[in-house]
C-alpha cells in the first residue's frame, strides 16, 4: 500500500513539474499573429488560400517608434495563409514572446526579404507581388491585431487569339515577344510607411513568354506581370524575323485607354485580325483581387 501511495505522489509531482515548465509558450505569452489580405480573391501570385511568407521588423518600448531606419529590437518572419476575412493566429517562424513591460511594435511585408536600414530591395523582375502589412502593436494583456496586407502593384495577364483570315494570309507568322511599354518596376520599399520606389522602363518583355505560333484558340501566354499602376497601357508585339514591332494601345470596354489600377488584376487580350475584317479594338478588363477592367488590342 505504501508503494502505491508513493507512486501516486511521484506522478503528481511529475505532472506539476510539466505544468510549470519554463518552456511552455503560454507561460511566456508567445507572440501570435494573423493576417488579412485585402481583395485577394482573384489575385496571383498570392491569392486567397495561398500560403505566403512575410518578413517582420519589431521594436519594443512604451511608445511607437518614429524612425524605422534605425536598428530594431529584432527581425523575424511568419508563414500565413491568405484570407480576406483574416487568417488564424500563428506563431512567428522563430518563436518570440512579449516584453516584460511595454509593447512590441511590428511592421510586416511580402516578399520575405529582410530590410536593411528600414528599406527592402526588390529584384525589379516584374514577378514579385509586393504587399505591405502595416503596423501592429500589442503586449501581454492586449495581443497584437492581424496584419492587413494590401497589394502595392497592378497585375497584367495576357492572352492571344488570331482569326482564320489572319492565319490564311500569314501562315508562317510566329509571335516572338510581347513588350509592355513605359512601365514602372518596383526597386525598393520603406517599411515605415510602405512607400515603393520604381525604376522606369521604356519597354519590358512579358515574363515567361518565349514566343508562340498563332491560332484561332484563345491562349494565355506568359506569366502575371506585376508593375506600377499605369493610366494608358500600350504594348509592342514582335514577329520572328521582322525588324520592327507593332505598337498596340490597350483599350477598356468603353474604348478608352486602359487604366491599370493599383491592387487590381487586368486581363489583356490581343486579337490578330485580317485586313478585310472589321477591326476589334484592343480592350482590357479588370476584376477585383480585386479584378480590374479588362483590355483588348487589335493587330492587323
C-alpha positions in Angstrom: 0.0 0.0 0.0 2.8 2.4 0.8 4.4 1.7 -2.5 1.2 2.5 -4.4 0.8 5.8 -2.5 4.4 6.7 -3.2 3.8 6.1 -6.9 0.8 8.3 -6.9 2.6 11.1 -5.1 5.6 10.8 -7.6 3.2 11.0 -10.6 1.5 14.2 -9.2 5.0 15.8 -8.7 5.9 15.0 -12.3 2.7 16.5 -13.6 3.2 19.6 -11.5 6.7 19.9 -13.0 5.3 19.7 -16.5 2.6 22.3 -15.7 5.2 24.8 -14.5 7.7 24.1 -17.3 9.5 27.3 -18.2 9.5 26.4 -21.9 5.7 26.5 -22.2 4.8 29.1 -24.8 1.6 30.0 -22.9 3.6 30.9 -19.8 5.8 33.2 -21.9 2.9 34.9 -23.7 4.2 33.9 -27.1 3.5 36.4 -29.9 1.0 35.1 -32.4 -0.2 36.9 -35.5 -2.9 36.6 -38.1 -3.3 38.4 -41.4 -5.9 39.7 -43.8 -5.0 40.0 -47.5 -7.3 42.7 -48.9 -9.1 41.9 -52.1 -7.0 38.8 -52.7 -9.7 36.5 -54.2 -8.6 36.7 -57.8 -5.0 37.8 -57.2 -1.9 36.0 -58.3 0.8 35.2 -57.4 -0.7 35.5 -53.8 -4.5 34.8 -53.8 -7.0 33.6 -51.2 -6.0 30.3 -49.7 -2.3 30.6 -50.7 0.4 30.2 -48.1 2.9 33.0 -48.1 5.8 34.2 -46.0 6.1 37.8 -44.7 9.1 39.5 -43.2 8.8 41.3 -39.9 10.8 44.0 -38.1 10.0 44.9 -34.5 10.7 47.5 -31.8 9.9 47.2 -28.1 9.1 50.1 -25.7 6.4 52.3 -24.2 5.8 54.3 -27.4 5.7 53.6 -31.1 9.0 54.3 -32.9 9.2 57.4 -35.1 12.2 56.1 -37.1 12.1 52.7 -38.7 15.5 53.1 -40.3 17.4 52.5 -37.0 18.5 49.1 -35.6 15.3 47.3 -34.4 14.9 45.1 -31.4 14.6 42.1 -33.6 13.7 40.7 -37.0 11.6 37.7 -37.8 9.1 36.2 -40.3 5.8 34.5 -40.3 4.1 32.0 -42.6 0.4 32.8 -43.2 -2.5 31.6 -45.3 -4.0 34.5 -47.3 -7.6 35.1 -46.2 -9.9 38.1 -46.9 -11.6 37.7 -43.5 -8.4 37.2 -41.6 -6.3 34.1 -41.1 -5.9 32.2 -37.8 -3.2 33.4 -35.5 0.0 31.6 -35.8 3.4 31.8 -34.0 6.3 33.6 -35.7 8.7 31.4 -37.6 11.2 31.9 -34.8 9.2 31.9 -31.5 9.1 35.3 -29.7 7.4 36.5 -26.5 6.1 39.8 -25.5 8.5 42.1 -23.5 8.1 42.0 -19.7 7.0 45.7 -19.8 5.8 47.9 -22.6 4.7 47.0 -26.1 6.0 45.3 -29.2 5.6 47.3 -32.5 5.8 45.3 -35.7 5.9 46.0 -39.4 5.2 43.2 -41.9 5.6 42.9 -45.7 5.9 40.4 -48.6 8.1 39.1 -50.2 10.0 37.8 -47.2 13.2 39.9 -47.9 14.9 41.3 -44.8 15.1 45.1 -44.6 18.4 47.0 -44.3 18.2 50.4 -42.5 14.4 50.3 -42.9 14.5 49.6 -46.7 13.6 46.4 -48.6 15.3 45.9 -52.0 13.4 44.1 -54.8 14.6 42.2 -57.9 12.6 44.5 -60.3 11.8 41.5 -62.5 8.1 42.0 -62.8 7.3 38.8 -60.9 7.1 40.0 -57.3 3.7 40.5 -55.7 4.6 43.3 -53.2 2.4 43.7 -50.2 2.7 45.9 -47.1 1.0 44.7 -43.9 1.1 48.0 -42.0 1.9 48.2 -38.3 0.5 46.1 -35.4 1.3 46.5 -31.7 0.5 44.7 -28.5 1.5 43.5 -25.1 0.8 40.6 -22.7 -2.6 42.0 -21.9 -3.6 43.1 -25.4 -2.2 40.9 -28.1 -1.3 42.3 -31.5 -4.1 42.6 -34.1 -3.9 40.9 -37.5 -1.7 42.4 -40.2 -3.7 43.8 -43.1 -1.8 43.3 -46.3 -2.6 45.4 -49.4 -1.2 44.9 -52.9 1.1 47.7 -53.9 1.1 46.9 -57.7 -1.2 46.3 -60.6 -1.2 42.9 -62.3 -1.4 42.2 -66.1 -2.3 38.9 -67.6 -2.2 38.3 -71.3 -3.9 36.1 -73.8 -3.8 36.0 -77.7 -6.0 34.9 -80.5 -6.0 35.1 -84.3 -8.8 34.9 -86.8 -8.9 32.3 -89.6 -8.4 35.1 -92.2 -5.3 36.3 -90.4 -3.8 32.8 -90.4 -4.7 32.3 -94.1 -2.9 35.4 -95.0 0.0 34.8 -92.6 0.5 31.1 -92.4 4.1 31.3 -91.1 3.7 34.2 -88.6 5.1 33.4 -85.2 4.9 35.9 -82.3 8.4 36.3 -80.9 7.9 38.6 -78.0 5.5 41.0 -76.2 6.8 44.2 -74.7 4.9 46.3 -72.2 5.7 49.9 -72.8 6.5 52.7 -70.3 6.3 50.6 -67.1 7.5 51.2 -63.5 9.2 48.2 -61.9 9.5 48.2 -58.1 13.1 48.5 -56.8 12.6 49.2 -53.0 10.1 49.9 -50.2 10.3 51.9 -47.0 9.0 49.6 -44.2 8.0 52.6 -42.2 5.1 53.7 -44.5 5.0 51.1 -47.3 6.1 53.6 -50.0 7.6 52.0 -53.1 10.4 53.3 -55.4 10.2 52.4 -59.1 12.6 52.1 -62.0 11.0 53.3 -65.2 11.5 51.2 -68.4 10.6 52.3 -71.9 9.8 48.6 -72.7 9.8 45.4 -70.7 9.4 41.8 -72.0 6.5 39.9 -70.7 7.9 37.4 -68.2 7.7 33.7 -69.1 6.9 34.3 -72.8 9.4 32.8 -75.3 7.3 33.0 -78.4 4.2 31.3 -79.8 2.6 30.4 -83.1 -0.8 32.0 -83.5 -4.0 30.0 -83.7 -7.8 30.6 -83.5 -7.7 29.3 -80.0 -7.7 31.8 -77.2 -4.4 31.1 -75.5 -3.0 32.5 -72.2 0.7 33.5 -72.6 3.5 34.5 -70.2 3.3 35.0 -66.5 1.4 37.6 -64.5 3.3 40.9 -64.8 3.5 43.0 -61.6 4.1 46.7 -62.2 3.3 50.2 -61.0 -0.2 51.4 -61.9 -0.4 53.0 -65.4 -3.0 55.3 -66.8 -2.7 54.4 -70.5 -1.4 50.9 -71.2 0.3 50.1 -74.6 2.3 47.0 -75.7 4.5 46.2 -78.7 4.3 42.9 -80.4 7.2 41.4 -82.5 7.1 38.7 -85.1 10.0 36.3 -85.6 12.4 37.5 -88.3 10.9 41.0 -88.6 12.9 44.1 -87.8 10.1 46.3 -86.5 7.5 45.8 -83.8 3.9 46.9 -83.8 2.7 49.2 -81.1 -0.8 48.4 -79.8 -2.8 50.7 -77.5 -4.9 48.7 -75.0 -8.5 50.0 -74.6 -11.1 49.2 -72.0 -14.7 48.2 -72.8 -15.6 51.9 -73.4 -12.8 52.3 -75.9 -10.8 54.5 -73.5 -7.1 53.9 -72.7 -6.9 51.1 -70.1 -6.3 52.4 -66.6 -4.4 49.6 -64.9 -5.0 50.4 -61.2 -3.1 49.5 -58.0 -4.4 46.4 -56.4 -6.3 45.1 -59.4 -5.7 42.3 -61.9 -6.2 43.1 -65.6 -6.8 40.6 -68.4 -5.4 41.9 -71.7 -6.5 40.1 -74.9 -4.5 40.7 -78.1 -6.5 39.9 -81.3 -4.7 39.3 -84.6 -7.1 40.1 -87.5 -7.1 40.1 -91.2 -7.0 43.4 -93.2 -10.5 42.8 -94.6 -12.1 42.2 -91.3 -13.8 44.7 -89.1 -11.3 45.9 -86.5 -12.0 44.9 -83.0 -10.2 47.4 -80.8 -7.9 46.1 -78.1 -9.7 46.0 -74.8 -8.9 45.0 -71.2 -10.9 44.0 -68.2 -10.1 44.4 -64.5 -11.6 42.3 -61.8 -11.5 42.9 -58.0 -8.1 40.8 -56.4 -9.6 42.8 -56.9 -10.3 42.3 -60.6 -10.0 45.4 -62.6 -11.0 46.4 -66.1 -10.2 44.1 -69.0 -8.5 45.4 -72.1 -8.0 44.4 -75.7 -5.7 45.3 -78.5 -6.1 44.5 -82.2 -3.3 43.8 -84.6 -3.9 43.7 -88.4 
